[in-house]
Amino acid sequence: MKKLYTDFFLFFDISVLILCLVSGVVFLSVQGITWWLLLHVSIGLIVFMFSEYFTHRFLFHLKAPKNPFFLNILKRLHYDHHTNPNDLHLLFLPIWYSIPNFAILSSIYYVGVGSFTSTIAFGTGLIAMLLAYEWKHYVAHRPLKPKTRLGKWLKKTHILHHYKNENYWFGVSNPFMDVLFGTLESEKKVQTSETAKNLENSR
């Protein structure tokens, strides 16, 4: 059991994200945490929820590109994960993808609010939700039993996404976007897909 936790927390990409999160929290603590800063943290959490859903649904499940370079990127980001769902090295988003996206979103936010401290708060919310996503994703694919009803339900729906039909249940960290955008469905109403483990040949 101990190895299951060390496999997560000591994985390089996850360790980098944890370091970023701790740095953000320390910075905000030194500045003095206020309700205003917590609002920006909350905005970061919410933005990540939308980003997680739209990225998963419309980028990671994009029709296989003909360009070999872009195909290899999608294979590493998601296609190969569907082929080998329990491969630890395909489970987490690589930092060469997550860190640049974090920087882009934070830069856009800075242009909007014009405050470095508020942007750090926003970025801290992004990183916190990204780590929550990675943990929920990890639990879904490892022999860990969630203790809460929501955790058990999220694990079940993610397994359905992999083994039942890849066109439903895109939410990993939360179900809200699936509810909002109509991709949450009863497993009894969804046909089993022949391409759930072979995204390159889907659609």
Secondary structure, DSSP 8 states (H G I E B T S, - for coil): -HHHHHHHHTSHHHHHHHHHHHHHHHHHHHH---HHHHHHHHHHHHHHHHHHHHIIIIITT----SSHHHHHHHIIIIIHHHHSTT-GGGTS--HHHHHHHHHHHHHHHHHHH--HHHHHHHHHHHHHHHHHHHHHHHHHHTT---SSHHHHHHHHHHHHHHHT-TTS---SS-SHHHHHHT----GGGS---SSTT-GGG--
